[in-house]
């Protein structure tokens, strides 16, 4: 219990998390505070580039081994399986129809790269090491969940649409391209490349993340306000319960693969997070009838804040104990 309380207090008092809370408060207070869209996009690009490059440099230092391959396979399996778990839970806890339940479920097998970046930042701030190649695991966890959601929608409603245009959209997603590309560049250039870019991708990282999370807090709060009529009590509970269930699947996979405490924590965070970038874009193309206000508000307005404030301390405590 003492470990849990200490971890929770430490996490809540991290400057990055407090800036996210500030954004939430400003949104609920109907403040006109805003981050220019262009600035938010640049920060997003910076964070993806930095985390990908650092992950690639870490792999260059440690080398490629069987654990990397098994971790990638574990990530893909988790991404494919978790939407089925989420769909079953949604049907048991809410009154969502099959189409909207399938659309929501897809978000909970995919990942939130901002949640992952925040988790990496928290580990680095505490001097806790982790496997750098988990950046690549994050990248491969985007697509399988979308496939699962569309399969569920097709089986339950016949509404899913899978074609070449959708596949190109998924595989050409800017976040995935930048994350994987910077990871490869980091792996090729190694420690020398990291030293060359150190003043750019290491020193300013936490400050940029703080401003970006301020913007995310504003977006999360305003999404909840705008779509509150679509979010039932059951959906709110689901948005907090499903991340914990997902993290337990991630914990099991991490133990089987043999990850470190830091790596276990990160895989749990990936399994607990919900996409609010890649999957919503795919759902708008493949399931245009689904209500975007529901799946966006759940992923961004409920699960994202839960993971940042309460979820991460819980996941780290479980990783440490196991």
C-alpha positions as CSV (number, residue, x, y, z in Angstrom):
1,X,0.0,0.0,0.0
2,X,2.8,2.4,0.9
3,X,4.5,1.7,-2.5
4,X,1.2,2.4,-4.3
5,X,0.6,5.7,-2.4
6,X,4.2,6.9,-3.0
7,X,4.0,6.1,-6.7
8,X,0.7,7.8,-7.0
9,X,1.9,10.9,-5.2
10,X,5.1,11.0,-7.3
11,X,3.2,10.6,-10.5
12,X,0.6,13.3,-9.7
13,X,3.3,15.8,-8.8
14,X,5.3,15.3,-12.0
15,X,5.3,18.7,-13.9
16,X,4.1,17.1,-17.1
17,X,1.0,15.5,-15.4
18,X,0.2,18.8,-13.6
19,X,0.2,20.6,-16.9
20,X,-2.3,18.1,-18.2
21,X,-4.5,18.7,-15.1
22,X,-4.2,22.4,-15.7
23,X,-5.5,21.9,-19.3
24,X,-8.5,19.9,-17.9
25,X,-9.3,22.6,-15.4
26,X,-9.1,25.3,-18.0
27,X,-11.4,23.4,-20.3
28,X,-14.0,22.7,-17.6
29,X,-13.8,26.4,-16.6
30,X,-14.6,27.3,-20.2
31,X,-11.3,29.3,-20.4
32,X,-10.2,30.6,-23.8
33,X,-6.7,29.2,-23.3
34,X,-5.6,27.4,-26.4
35,X,-2.4,26.1,-28.1
36,X,-2.2,27.0,-31.8
37,X,-2.9,24.0,-34.0
38,X,0.3,24.4,-35.9
39,X,2.4,24.5,-32.7
40,X,0.6,21.3,-31.4
41,X,1.4,19.5,-34.6
42,X,5.1,20.5,-34.4
43,X,5.3,19.3,-30.8
44,X,3.7,16.0,-31.8
45,X,6.2,15.5,-34.6
46,X,9.1,16.4,-32.2
47,X,8.0,13.9,-29.6
48,X,7.5,11.1,-32.1
49,X,10.9,11.8,-33.6
50,X,12.7,12.0,-30.3
51,X,11.2,8.9,-28.7
52,X,11.7,6.8,-31.9
53,X,15.3,7.9,-32.4
54,X,16.2,7.2,-28.7
55,X,14.6,3.8,-29.0
56,X,16.6,3.0,-32.1
57,X,19.8,4.2,-30.5
58,X,19.1,1.9,-27.5
59,X,18.7,-1.1,-29.8
60,X,21.9,-0.2,-31.6
61,X,23.7,-0.3,-28.3
62,X,22.2,-3.5,-27.0
63,X,21.9,-5.4,-30.3
64,X,19.0,-7.4,-31.8
65,X,18.1,-10.6,-30.2
66,X,15.3,-13.2,-29.9
67,X,13.6,-11.2,-27.2
68,X,13.0,-8.3,-29.6
69,X,11.2,-10.6,-32.0
70,X,9.1,-12.3,-29.3
71,X,8.2,-8.8,-28.0
72,X,7.0,-7.7,-31.4
73,X,4.9,-10.9,-31.7
74,X,3.5,-10.4,-28.2
75,X,2.5,-6.8,-29.1
76,X,0.7,-7.8,-32.3
77,X,-1.2,-10.6,-30.4
78,X,-2.2,-8.2,-27.7
79,X,-3.4,-5.7,-30.2
80,X,-5.5,-8.3,-32.0
81,X,-7.0,-9.9,-28.9
82,X,-7.8,-6.9,-26.7
83,X,-10.7,-5.5,-29.0
84,X,-12.6,-8.8,-28.5
85,X,-12.2,-8.4,-24.7
86,X,-13.3,-4.8,-24.9
87,X,-16.3,-5.6,-27.1
88,X,-17.5,-8.3,-24.6
89,X,-17.1,-5.9,-21.7
90,X,-19.0,-3.1,-23.6
91,X,-21.9,-5.4,-24.4
92,X,-22.1,-6.5,-20.7
93,X,-21.7,-3.0,-19.2
94,X,-23.5,-0.7,-21.7
95,X,-26.4,-0.5,-24.1
96,X,-24.2,0.3,-27.1
97,X,-25.3,-1.3,-30.3
98,X,-23.0,-3.7,-32.1
99,X,-21.6,-1.1,-34.6
100,X,-20.6,1.5,-32.0
101,X,-19.3,-1.2,-29.6
102,X,-17.1,-2.5,-32.3
103,X,-15.8,1.0,-33.1
104,X,-15.0,1.7,-29.5
105,X,-13.4,-1.7,-29.0
106,X,-10.9,-1.1,-31.8
107,X,-9.5,1.9,-29.9
108,X,-8.7,-0.3,-26.9
109,X,-6.4,-2.7,-28.8
110,X,-4.5,0.0,-30.4
111,X,-2.2,2.4,-28.5
112,X,-1.9,6.0,-27.4
113,X,1.6,7.1,-28.3
114,X,1.4,10.2,-26.1
115,X,0.6,7.9,-23.1
116,X,3.6,5.8,-24.0
117,X,5.9,8.9,-24.4
118,X,4.8,10.1,-21.0
119,X,5.5,6.7,-19.4
120,X,9.0,6.7,-21.0
121,X,9.6,10.2,-19.7
122,X,8.6,9.2,-16.2
123,X,10.9,6.2,-16.2
124,X,13.8,8.3,-17.5
125,X,13.2,11.0,-14.8
126,X,13.5,8.2,-12.2
127,X,16.5,6.6,-13.7
128,X,14.7,3.4,-14.5
129,X,15.9,1.5,-17.7
130,X,13.7,-0.2,-20.2
131,X,14.1,-2.1,-23.5
132,X,14.4,0.6,-26.3
133,X,12.8,-1.6,-28.9
134,X,9.4,-1.2,-27.2
135,X,9.1,1.8,-29.5
136,X,8.9,-0.7,-32.4
137,X,6.3,-2.7,-30.4
138,X,4.2,0.4,-30.0
139,X,4.3,0.9,-33.8
140,X,3.1,-2.7,-34.6
141,X,0.2,-2.4,-32.1
142,X,-1.7,0.1,-34.3
143,X,-2.9,-2.1,-37.1
144,X,-4.1,-5.4,-35.7
145,X,-6.7,-3.7,-33.4
146,X,-8.3,-2.0,-36.4
147,X,-8.5,-5.4,-38.2
148,X,-10.2,-6.9,-35.2
149,X,-12.7,-4.1,-34.8
150,X,-13.7,-4.3,-38.5
151,X,-14.0,-8.1,-38.3
152,X,-16.3,-7.7,-35.2
153,X,-18.4,-5.0,-37.1
154,X,-18.7,-7.2,-40.1
155,X,-19.8,-10.2,-38.1
156,X,-22.3,-8.3,-36.0
157,X,-23.7,-5.7,-38.4
158,X,-22.2,-6.3,-41.9
159,X,-21.3,-2.6,-41.9
160,X,-17.5,-2.8,-42.0
161,X,-15.6,-1.7,-45.1
162,X,-12.1,-3.0,-45.8
163,X,-10.4,-2.0,-49.0
164,X,-7.1,-0.8,-50.4
165,X,-7.8,2.8,-49.6
166,X,-8.3,2.0,-45.9
167,X,-5.1,-0.2,-45.8
168,X,-3.0,2.6,-47.4
169,X,-4.5,5.1,-44.9
170,X,-3.6,2.8,-42.0
171,X,-0.1,1.9,-43.1
172,X,0.7,5.4,-44.3
173,X,-0.4,7.0,-41.0
174,X,2.0,9.9,-40.3
175,X,2.6,8.9,-36.7
176,X,3.5,5.3,-37.6
177,X,5.8,6.4,-40.5
178,X,7.6,9.0,-38.3
179,X,7.9,6.7,-35.3
180,X,9.3,3.7,-37.3
181,X,11.4,5.9,-39.5
182,X,13.1,7.7,-36.7
183,X,13.6,4.4,-34.9
184,X,15.4,3.0,-37.9
185,X,17.6,6.1,-38.2
186,X,18.4,5.9,-34.5
187,X,19.3,2.2,-34.9
188,X,21.5,2.9,-37.9
189,X,23.4,5.9,-36.5
190,X,23.6,4.5,-32.9
191,X,25.3,6.3,-30.0
192,X,27.1,8.7,-32.3
193,X,23.8,9.9,-33.8
194,X,22.3,10.2,-30.3
195,X,25.3,12.3,-29.2
196,X,25.0,14.6,-32.3
197,X,21.3,15.2,-31.6
198,X,21.5,15.2,-27.8
199,X,20.9,19.0,-27.4
200,X,17.8,18.7,-29.6
201,X,16.0,15.4,-28.7
202,X,17.1,15.0,-25.1
203,X,17.4,18.3,-23.3
204,X,14.1,20.0,-24.4
205,X,12.1,16.8,-24.3
206,X,10.3,17.2,-20.9
207,X,9.5,20.8,-21.5
208,X,7.9,20.1,-24.9
209,X,6.0,17.2,-23.4
210,X,4.6,19.5,-20.7
211,X,3.2,22.0,-23.2
212,X,1.9,19.2,-25.3
213,X,0.1,17.6,-22.4
214,X,-1.4,21.0,-21.5
215,X,-3.0,21.0,-25.0
216,X,-4.1,17.4,-24.5
217,X,-5.8,18.3,-21.2
218,X,-7.7,21.1,-23.0
219,X,-8.7,18.7,-25.8
220,X,-9.8,16.0,-23.4
221,X,-11.9,18.4,-21.2
222,X,-13.6,20.0,-24.2
223,X,-14.3,16.6,-25.8
224,X,-16.1,15.5,-22.7
225,X,-18.1,18.7,-22.5
226,X,-19.2,18.6,-26.1
227,X,-20.2,14.9,-26.1
228,X,-21.5,14.5,-22.5
229,X,-24.9,13.5,-23.8
230,X,-23.5,10.3,-25.4
231,X,-21.4,9.2,-22.5
232,X,-23.4,7.0,-20.0
233,X,-22.3,5.9,-16.6
234,X,-21.6,2.4,-17.9
235,X,-19.2,3.9,-20.6
236,X,-17.4,6.0,-17.9
237,X,-16.8,2.9,-15.8
238,X,-15.7,0.9,-18.9
239,X,-13.2,3.7,-19.8
240,X,-11.5,3.1,-16.4
241,X,-11.9,-0.7,-16.1
242,X,-10.8,-1.7,-19.5
243,X,-7.3,-0.1,-19.2
244,X,-6.7,-2.1,-16.0
245,X,-7.8,-5.3,-17.7
246,X,-5.6,-4.5,-20.7
247,X,-2.6,-3.8,-18.5
248,X,-3.0,-7.3,-16.9
249,X,-2.8,-8.8,-20.4
250,X,0.3,-6.8,-21.0
251,X,1.7,-7.9,-17.7
252,X,1.2,-11.6,-18.6
253,X,2.9,-11.0,-22.0
254,X,5.8,-9.2,-20.4
255,X,6.4,-12.0,-18.0
256,X,6.3,-14.6,-20.8
257,X,8.8,-12.6,-22.9
258,X,11.0,-11.8,-19.9
259,X,11.1,-8.0,-19.9
260,X,12.7,-5.8,-17.3
261,X,10.6,-3.9,-14.7
262,X,10.7,-0.8,-16.9
263,X,9.9,-2.8,-20.0
264,X,7.0,-4.6,-18.3
265,X,5.6,-1.3,-17.2
266,X,5.8,0.1,-20.7
267,X,4.1,-2.9,-22.3
268,X,1.4,-2.7,-19.6
269,X,0.9,1.0,-20.5
270,X,0.7,0.2,-24.2
271,X,-1.9,-2.5,-23.5
272,X,-3.9,-0.2,-21.2
273,X,-4.0,2.8,-23.5
274,X,-6.5,3.7,-26.2
275,X,-5.9,5.3,-29.5
276,X,-7.3,8.7,-30.3
277,X,-5.4,9.4,-33.5
278,X,-4.9,6.5,-35.8
279,X,-8.0,4.4,-35.0
280,X,-10.5,7.3,-35.1
281,X,-9.2,8.2,-38.5
282,X,-9.6,4.6,-39.7
283,X,-13.1,4.3,-38.1
284,X,-14.3,7.4,-39.9
285,X,-13.3,5.8,-43.2
286,X,-14.5,2.2,-42.5
287,X,-17.4,2.8,-40.1
288,X,-18.7,6.2,-40.9
289,X,-22.1,5.4,-39.2
290,X,-20.4,5.0,-35.8
291,X,-20.6,8.0,-33.4
292,X,-17.2,9.6,-33.3
293,X,-18.2,11.5,-30.2
294,X,-18.5,8.3,-28.2
295,X,-15.1,6.7,-29.1
296,X,-13.2,9.9,-29.1
297,X,-14.5,11.1,-25.8
298,X,-13.9,7.7,-24.1
299,X,-10.3,7.3,-25.4
300,X,-9.2,10.9,-25.0
301,X,-11.5,12.2,-22.2
302,X,-11.7,9.2,-19.9
303,X,-9.0,6.6,-20.5
304,X,-6.2,9.0,-21.3
305,X,-6.6,11.0,-18.0
306,X,-7.2,7.8,-16.0
307,X,-3.9,6.3,-17.3
308,X,-1.9,9.5,-16.7
309,X,-3.1,10.0,-13.1
310,X,-4.1,6.7,-11.5
311,X,-3.2,4.0,-14.0
312,X,0.5,4.4,-14.4
313,X,1.3,4.2,-10.6
314,X,-0.9,1.0,-10.5
315,X,0.9,-0.5,-13.5
316,X,4.3,0.3,-12.1
317,X,3.4,-1.2,-8.7
318,X,2.2,-4.4,-10.4
319,X,5.3,-4.6,-12.6
320,X,7.5,-4.2,-9.5
321,X,5.7,-6.8,-7.5
322,X,5.7,-9.4,-10.3
